[in-house]
């Protein structure tokens, strides 16, 4: 390790940085996929939103027609 300090430190840093980033990401993903699991039919819950093509903004308010069609 003394002879090749830079590659050794780079490898150690990489091995420490990988789990340090992946563990919080996995916890966040677990939270995002399970926060509505207490509902009886959680597999049938969907989120609908529209994205404006020109501005790229997300519009979460959908028209009532779409909502009625989803219930059919």
C-alpha positions in Angstrom: 0.0 0.0 0.0 2.9 2.4 0.6 4.3 1.9 -2.8 1.1 2.5 -4.7 -0.7 5.0 -2.4 -2.9 6.7 -5.0 -4.4 3.5 -6.4 -4.8 2.0 -2.9 -6.5 5.1 -1.6 -8.7 5.3 -4.7 -9.8 1.7 -4.2 -10.5 2.1 -0.5 -12.4 5.3 -1.2 -14.4 3.6 -3.9 -15.3 0.7 -1.7 -16.4 3.0 1.1 -18.3 5.4 -1.2 -20.3 2.7 -2.9 -22.1 1.3 0.2 -22.4 4.8 1.7 -24.5 5.9 -1.3 -26.4 2.6 -2.0 -27.7 2.0 1.5 -29.6 5.3 1.8 -30.8 4.9 -1.8 -32.2 1.4 -0.9 -33.9 2.7 2.2 -35.4 5.6 0.2 -36.6 3.2 -2.5 -38.1 0.9 0.1 -40.0 3.8 1.7 -41.3 5.0 -1.7 -42.6 1.6 -2.7 -44.2 0.8 0.6 -45.9 3.9 2.0 -49.3 3.0 0.8 -49.1 -0.8 1.5 -51.5 -0.6 4.4 -54.5 -0.3 2.1 -56.2 -3.6 1.4 -55.9 -3.3 -2.4 -52.5 -1.5 -2.5 -51.6 -3.2 -5.8 -54.5 -1.4 -7.5 -53.5 2.2 -6.5 -52.1 4.3 -9.3 -50.9 7.8 -9.6 -51.9 9.7 -12.7 -50.3 12.9 -13.9 -49.7 14.8 -17.1 -46.5 16.3 -18.3 -46.6 19.4 -20.5 -44.6 18.8 -23.7 -43.4 22.4 -24.1 -42.4 23.3 -20.6 -41.9 19.9 -19.1 -43.9 20.8 -16.0 -45.8 18.1 -14.2 -49.6 18.7 -13.8 -51.1 16.5 -11.1 -54.6 17.8 -11.5 -56.3 15.6 -14.1 -59.7 16.3 -15.7 -62.7 14.6 -14.2 -63.3 12.7 -17.5 -60.1 10.8 -17.0 -61.0 9.9 -13.5 -64.4 8.7 -14.5 -62.9 6.5 -17.3 -60.4 5.0 -14.9 -63.3 3.8 -12.6 -65.0 2.0 -15.5 
